[in-house]
Amino acid sequence: MIVANLVQRPIRSLISIVAIALEVTLILMIVWLSLGMMNDSRTRQEGIGADVIVLPPGSSNIIGMTGAPAPIKVADVLAKLGHVRTVSPVLMQLSSGTGGAPEVLYGIDLKSYESLGGPFRYLHGGPYQGPDDVLVDDIFAQSKHVKVGDTVQILNHGFRVAGIVEHGKGARKFLPITTLQDLDGAQGKASAFYVKLDSPENADEVVNEVKAVPGMQQYIVQSMRDYLSLMTPSSIPALAIFINVVIGIAVVIGILVIFQAMYTAVMERTREIGILKSIGASKFYVVNVVLRETALLAVAGIIVGILFSLAASAVIGYKLPTLPVVPVWGWVLNAGGIAMISAIAGALYPAFKAAQKDPIDALAYE
């Protein structure tokens, strides 16, 4: 009977399924994109090869949001500390890339940067040949169909692609630090200092030494191990709030659509409900029928939503390789549970309204 009720009204059933699928897809895509970008950023930071990171006072944990308030001479101070082998100052600039997507540019001193975790692996081309050269990683080159010798626009300035490097060492675009300083108006400044030690085991000791240096007490100094552990959605309040807001909107959509669909269904089936009650159907039976029908719609919507999400992930991965999407299967269960709960919540009032109908009035309904 439940299946027959849904088949008798295919358009409304289809709209309900699509609405629930939209709810599931919205939740999964936002979470998968957020986690994908976070994991990608953490992986690329880890690939730099540093043991300690030093950020200016008031810096954000989000790479690229630090600005450039620190004198680059801080690198000389850090280099004098025990256990320090290399210090590499990096200037970071958040900008809008091709298509308006945000990207973080790195201005680096190539020699010291490569001393952190080893030299770049050049897939094509080679190091900088001049101040207007840029290195790009293979993912960016593939997504934008860039080759060595091509010109790319960065901060309204044309740069020649000198080399295409293997991804995973910080940014996707690397400029000479002095060039980015000139473009950014930050001469003699850096956004972060990456420190390579004689042994990663000495990271905590060096962190304490840096904090003890006069004038460095306000700087943010962390071992890379601790710094990378903070790169999670829960440690970034704005991101966690954003995810919760999106989930809240998705839940409201699910509740309203199911409420409208089931309320209309109850009104249209007034005589059917009267017949059921006249032959002995209890209030619980009527509520059970409406809720089971809702659950069937929700299951179908959840399955369709998961399929939509997987298809969207594949398309994004193919069309926008610089925008990582990481399917997290634990969130498939979360999204399915949220969708089912919101659907049942939306059907509760129509179900109880159906159960309260008087059989005499229902049979007389036209």
C-alpha positions as CSV (number, residue, x, y, z in Angstrom):
1,M,0.0,0.0,0.0
2,I,2.8,2.4,0.8
3,V,4.6,1.8,-2.5
4,A,1.3,2.1,-4.3
5,N,0.6,5.5,-2.6
6,L,4.0,6.8,-3.9
7,V,3.5,5.4,-7.4
8,Q,0.1,7.0,-7.7
9,R,1.6,10.5,-7.3
10,P,5.0,10.1,-9.1
11,I,5.7,13.8,-9.6
12,R,5.3,14.7,-5.9
13,S,7.3,11.6,-4.9
14,L,10.0,12.6,-7.3
15,I,10.2,16.1,-6.0
16,S,10.5,14.9,-2.4
17,I,13.3,12.4,-3.4
18,V,15.2,15.2,-5.2
19,A,14.8,17.6,-2.3
20,I,16.2,15.0,0.1
21,A,19.0,14.2,-2.4
22,L,19.8,17.9,-2.5
23,E,20.0,18.0,1.3
24,V,22.4,15.1,1.3
25,T,24.5,16.4,-1.6
26,L,24.8,19.9,0.0
27,I,26.0,18.4,3.3
28,L,28.5,16.0,1.7
29,M,30.0,18.4,-0.8
30,I,30.6,21.2,1.7
31,V,32.2,18.8,4.1
32,W,34.2,16.9,1.5
33,L,35.4,20.2,0.0
34,S,36.4,21.6,3.3
35,L,38.2,18.5,4.5
36,G,39.8,18.1,1.1
37,M,41.2,21.7,1.1
38,M,42.4,21.3,4.7
39,N,44.1,18.0,4.1
40,D,45.7,19.3,0.9
41,S,47.1,22.3,2.7
42,R,48.4,20.2,5.6
43,T,50.0,17.8,3.1
44,R,51.7,20.5,1.2
45,Q,53.0,22.2,4.5
46,E,54.4,18.9,5.6
47,G,56.1,18.5,2.3
48,I,58.2,21.6,2.8
49,G,60.4,19.7,5.2
50,A,60.8,22.2,8.0
51,D,60.9,21.2,11.7
52,V,59.8,24.6,13.2
53,I,57.7,27.4,11.9
54,V,57.9,31.0,13.2
55,L,55.0,33.4,12.4
56,P,54.7,37.1,13.2
57,P,52.5,38.2,16.1
58,G,48.8,38.1,15.5
59,S,49.2,35.7,12.5
60,S,46.4,33.3,11.5
61,N,46.9,29.5,11.4
62,I,45.5,29.7,7.9
63,I,48.4,29.8,5.5
64,G,48.2,32.9,3.3
65,M,46.4,35.0,5.9
66,T,49.5,36.0,7.8
67,G,50.3,39.2,5.9
68,A,54.0,40.3,5.9
69,P,54.7,42.3,9.1
70,A,57.9,40.6,10.1
71,P,61.3,42.0,9.2
72,I,63.2,39.4,7.1
73,K,66.2,40.0,9.4
74,V,64.5,37.7,11.9
75,A,65.9,34.9,9.8
76,D,69.5,35.9,10.8
77,V,68.4,35.8,14.5
78,L,67.0,32.4,14.2
79,A,70.0,31.1,12.3
80,K,72.3,31.8,15.3
81,L,70.4,29.4,17.6
82,G,71.6,26.0,18.5
83,H,70.5,23.0,16.4
84,V,69.4,25.3,13.5
85,R,70.7,24.2,10.1
86,T,68.6,26.4,7.8
87,V,66.2,29.2,8.0
88,S,64.0,30.1,5.0
89,P,61.9,33.3,5.0
90,V,58.8,33.1,2.9
91,L,56.5,35.9,1.8
92,M,52.9,34.7,1.3
93,Q,50.3,36.6,-0.7
94,L,46.6,35.6,-1.0
95,S,45.3,36.5,-4.4
96,S,42.6,35.6,-6.9
97,G,43.7,33.1,-9.5
98,T,42.3,32.3,-12.9
99,G,38.5,32.2,-12.6
100,G,38.5,34.1,-9.3
101,A,39.5,31.1,-7.2
102,P,41.7,32.1,-4.2
103,E,45.3,31.0,-4.3
104,V,48.4,31.5,-2.1
105,L,51.6,32.7,-3.7
106,Y,54.9,32.0,-2.2
107,G,57.8,34.4,-2.5
108,I,60.9,32.3,-1.7
109,D,64.7,32.3,-1.5
110,L,65.2,29.3,-3.7
111,K,68.5,28.1,-2.1
112,S,67.3,28.2,1.5
113,Y,63.8,26.9,0.6
114,E,65.3,23.8,-1.1
115,S,67.6,23.3,1.9
116,L,64.5,22.5,4.1
117,G,63.3,19.3,2.5
118,G,65.4,18.8,-0.5
119,P,65.4,20.4,-4.0
120,F,62.4,20.7,-6.2
121,R,61.8,17.9,-8.6
122,Y,61.6,19.5,-12.0
123,L,59.3,17.7,-14.4
124,H,59.9,20.3,-17.1
125,G,62.3,23.3,-17.3
126,G,64.4,24.4,-14.4
127,P,65.1,27.1,-11.7
128,Y,64.5,30.8,-12.0
129,Q,66.5,32.6,-14.7
130,G,65.4,36.1,-13.7
131,P,63.1,38.2,-11.4
132,D,60.1,37.8,-13.8
133,D,60.2,34.0,-13.7
134,V,57.8,31.7,-11.8
135,L,57.8,28.1,-10.9
136,V,54.4,26.3,-10.9
137,D,53.5,22.8,-9.8
138,D,52.3,20.0,-12.1
139,I,48.7,20.2,-10.8
140,F,48.4,23.9,-11.7
141,A,50.1,23.3,-15.0
142,Q,47.8,20.5,-15.9
143,S,44.6,22.4,-14.9
144,K,45.6,25.5,-16.8
145,H,47.4,23.8,-19.7
146,V,50.6,25.7,-18.9
147,K,53.9,24.8,-20.5
148,V,57.5,26.0,-19.8
149,G,58.0,29.4,-21.5
150,D,54.3,30.4,-21.3
151,T,53.4,33.7,-19.7
152,V,51.0,33.7,-16.7
153,Q,49.4,36.7,-15.1
154,I,50.1,37.1,-11.4
155,L,49.1,40.2,-9.5
156,N,48.5,42.0,-12.9
157,H,52.1,41.2,-13.9
158,G,53.2,38.8,-16.6
159,F,55.6,36.0,-15.5
160,R,57.4,33.4,-17.6
161,V,57.0,29.8,-16.5
162,A,60.6,28.8,-15.9
163,G,59.9,25.3,-14.5
164,I,57.1,22.9,-13.6
165,V,57.8,21.1,-10.4
166,E,56.2,18.1,-8.6
167,H,53.4,19.2,-6.3
168,G,53.5,19.0,-2.5
169,K,56.0,21.6,-1.4
170,G,53.9,24.4,-0.1
171,A,52.3,26.6,-2.8
172,R,51.4,26.0,-6.4
173,K,53.2,29.1,-7.6
174,F,56.6,30.2,-6.5
175,L,58.2,33.7,-7.2
176,P,61.5,35.1,-6.2
177,I,60.9,36.6,-2.8
178,T,62.3,40.0,-3.8
179,T,59.9,40.1,-6.8
180,L,56.9,39.4,-4.6
181,Q,58.1,41.9,-2.0
182,D,58.2,44.6,-4.7
183,L,54.7,43.7,-6.0
184,D,53.2,43.5,-2.5
185,G,55.0,46.7,-1.3
186,A,56.6,44.6,1.5
187,Q,60.3,45.2,0.9
188,G,62.4,43.6,3.6
189,K,59.4,41.7,5.1
190,A,58.4,38.0,5.3
191,S,55.2,36.2,6.4
192,A,56.8,33.1,7.8
193,F,60.1,31.6,8.7
194,Y,60.6,27.8,8.1
195,V,63.4,26.4,10.3
196,K,65.3,23.1,9.6
197,L,67.1,21.5,12.5
198,D,69.8,19.0,12.9
199,S,67.1,16.6,14.3
200,P,63.3,17.0,14.5
201,E,63.6,15.7,18.1
202,N,65.1,19.1,19.1
203,A,62.1,21.0,17.9
204,D,60.6,21.7,21.3
205,E,63.9,22.8,22.7
206,V,64.4,25.3,19.8
207,V,60.8,26.6,20.2
208,N,61.6,27.5,23.8
209,E,64.9,29.1,22.7
210,V,63.2,31.3,20.1
211,K,60.6,32.4,22.7
212,A,63.4,33.4,25.0
213,V,65.1,35.7,22.5
214,P,64.5,39.4,23.3
215,G,61.8,40.8,21.0
216,M,60.6,37.4,19.9
217,Q,58.2,36.8,22.8
218,Q,55.1,37.8,20.8
219,Y,55.9,35.6,17.8
220,I,54.0,32.4,17.2
221,V,56.6,29.6,17.4
222,Q,55.6,26.0,16.9
223,S,57.1,22.7,15.9
224,M,55.7,21.7,12.5
225,R,54.2,18.6,14.3
226,D,52.1,20.8,16.5
227,Y,51.3,23.3,13.8
228,L,50.0,20.6,11.4
229,S,47.9,19.1,14.2
230,L,46.0,22.4,14.3
231,M,45.0,22.3,10.7
232,T,41.6,20.7,11.2
233,P,38.1,22.2,10.6
234,S,37.4,22.1,14.3
235,S,40.4,24.3,15.0
236,I,39.3,27.0,12.6
237,P,36.1,28.5,14.2
238,A,34.9,30.2,11.0
239,L,35.1,27.0,9.0
240,A,33.3,25.0,11.7
241,I,30.5,27.6,11.9
242,F,30.2,27.6,8.1
243,I,29.8,23.9,8.0
244,N,27.2,23.9,10.7
245,V,25.2,26.7,9.0
246,V,25.2,24.8,5.7
247,I,24.0,21.7,7.5
248,G,21.3,23.7,9.3
249,I,20.1,25.2,6.0
250,A,20.0,21.7,4.5
251,V,18.0,20.3,7.4
252,V,15.4,23.2,7.1
253,I,15.1,22.4,3.3
254,G,14.5,18.8,4.1
255,I,11.9,19.4,6.8
256,L,9.9,22.0,4.8
257,V,9.8,19.9,1.6
258,I,8.7,16.7,3.4
259,F,6.2,18.6,5.5
260,Q,4.6,20.1,2.4
261,A,4.6,16.8,0.5
262,M,3.1,14.7,3.3
263,Y,0.6,17.4,4.4
264,T,-0.7,17.6,0.9
265,A,-0.8,13.8,0.7
266,V,-2.8,13.6,3.9
267,M,-5.3,16.2,2.6
268,E,-5.7,14.3,-0.7
269,R,-6.2,11.0,1.1
270,T,-8.9,12.1,3.5
271,R,-11.5,9.5,2.2
272,E,-8.8,6.8,2.2
273,I,-8.0,7.5,5.8
274,G,-11.7,7.5,6.7
275,I,-12.1,4.0,5.1
276,L,-9.0,2.7,7.0
277,K,-10.3,4.0,10.3
278,S,-13.9,2.8,9.6
279,I,-12.6,-0.8,9.2
280,G,-10.7,-0.7,12.4
281,A,-7.3,1.0,11.7
282,S,-5.9,2.5,14.9
283,K,-4.4,6.0,15.2
284,F,-1.0,4.3,15.5
285,Y,-1.5,2.4,12.3
286,V,-2.3,5.6,10.4
287,V,0.7,7.4,11.8
288,N,2.8,4.4,11.0
289,V,1.7,4.3,7.4
290,V,2.6,8.0,6.8
291,L,6.0,7.7,8.6
292,R,6.9,4.5,6.7
293,E,6.0,6.3,3.4
294,T,8.2,9.2,4.5
295,A,11.1,6.8,5.4
296,L,10.9,5.2,2.0
297,L,11.1,8.6,0.3
298,A,14.1,9.4,2.5
299,V,16.0,6.2,1.7
300,A,15.5,6.8,-2.0
301,G,16.6,10.5,-1.6
302,I,19.7,9.5,0.4
303,I,20.8,7.0,-2.2
304,V,20.3,9.5,-5.0
305,G,22.1,12.2,-2.9
306,I,25.2,10.0,-2.4
307,L,25.3,9.2,-6.1
308,F,25.0,12.9,-6.9
309,S,27.9,13.7,-4.5
310,L,30.2,11.0,-5.9
311,A,29.5,12.2,-9.5
312,A,30.1,15.8,-8.5
313,S,33.4,14.9,-6.8
314,A,34.5,13.1,-10.0
315,V,33.6,16.1,-12.2
316,I,35.4,18.6,-9.8
317,G,38.4,16.4,-9.7
318,Y,38.6,16.2,-13.5
319,K,37.7,19.8,-14.2
320,L,39.3,21.5,-11.2
321,P,42.3,19.4,-10.0
322,T,43.5,22.4,-7.8
323,L,40.3,22.1,-5.8
324,P,40.6,18.8,-3.9
325,V,37.5,16.8,-2.8
326,V,38.0,14.0,-0.3
327,P,35.1,11.7,0.1
328,V,34.8,10.8,3.8
329,W,32.6,7.8,4.2
330,G,31.9,8.5,7.8
331,W,30.1,11.7,6.7
332,V,27.9,9.6,4.3
333,L,26.4,8.0,7.4
334,N,26.1,11.4,9.1
335,A,24.4,13.0,6.1
336,G,22.0,10.0,5.7
337,G,21.1,10.1,9.4
338,I,20.5,13.9,9.3
339,A,18.3,13.5,6.1
340,M,16.3,10.7,7.7
341,I,15.7,12.6,10.9
342,S,14.7,15.8,9.1
343,A,12.3,13.9,6.9
344,I,10.6,12.1,9.8
345,A,10.4,15.5,11.7
346,G,8.8,17.1,8.7
347,A,6.2,14.2,8.5
348,L,5.2,14.1,12.2
349,Y,2.6,16.8,12.1
350,P,0.9,15.5,8.9
351,A,0.9,12.0,10.3
352,F,-0.7,13.0,13.6
353,K,-3.2,15.2,11.7
354,A,-4.2,12.1,9.7
355,A,-4.6,10.0,12.8
356,Q,-6.9,12.6,14.4
357,K,-9.4,12.6,11.5
358,D,-12.9,11.5,12.4
359,P,-14.0,8.5,10.1
360,I,-17.5,9.9,9.6
361,D,-16.2,13.3,8.5
362,A,-13.5,11.7,6.4
363,L,-16.0,9.4,4.5
364,A,-18.2,12.5,3.9
365,Y,-15.3,14.5,2.5
366,E,-15.5,15.5,-1.1
